[in-house]
Amino acid sequence: MTVAARVPTVQPVRKSVLVRAPREIAFQVFTANIAAWWPLESHHIGATACVAVTIEPRAGGRWFERGSDGTECDWGHVIVWDPPARVVLAWQLNAKFDHDPAVQSEVEVRFIALDAGRTQVELEHRGLEVFGADATAMHDTFDSPNGWGGMLEQYAEVAGARGSAALA
């Protein structure tokens, strides 16, 4: 019996948030300014304090953190780069949150303009079966208040502040 046969299908984690900013700003804050809203103190994988998170703006680009000592730790890479509508990221962290290119789930983020100053942001983290026996636990982690939902709330606050400044 293969591992895939033993792992039940795990539903994707889906979250959405209303951002009070134009779509272009919402996309830019999510991708180019991720360190402004990502909880660097608690959500990093390196041995030292995380000082930056980078998503390189192109398909095939890296998604990684930089520690205070200059070391870089990969989180994955960019699968789809379609500004300002969509980005799809390969999540290549295993259940212990170590980088592992053999373990790849996907994080898709869609930016839907509602009007000139509001954007609906929809996130889906899928392919969680890749975590094998830890798939359900990983789903619950990503779906927890310290997971995508809480992070998107912080993101919406930062993006909204930048959107308000741009519209002023």
Secondary structure by P-SEA (a helix, b strand, c coil): ccccccccccccbbbbbbbcccaaaaaaaaccccccccccccccccccccccccccccccbbbbccccccbbbbcbbbcccccccbbbbbbcccccccccccbbbbbbbbbbbccccbbbbbbbbccccccccaaaaaaaaaaccccaaaaaaaaaaaaaaaaaaaac
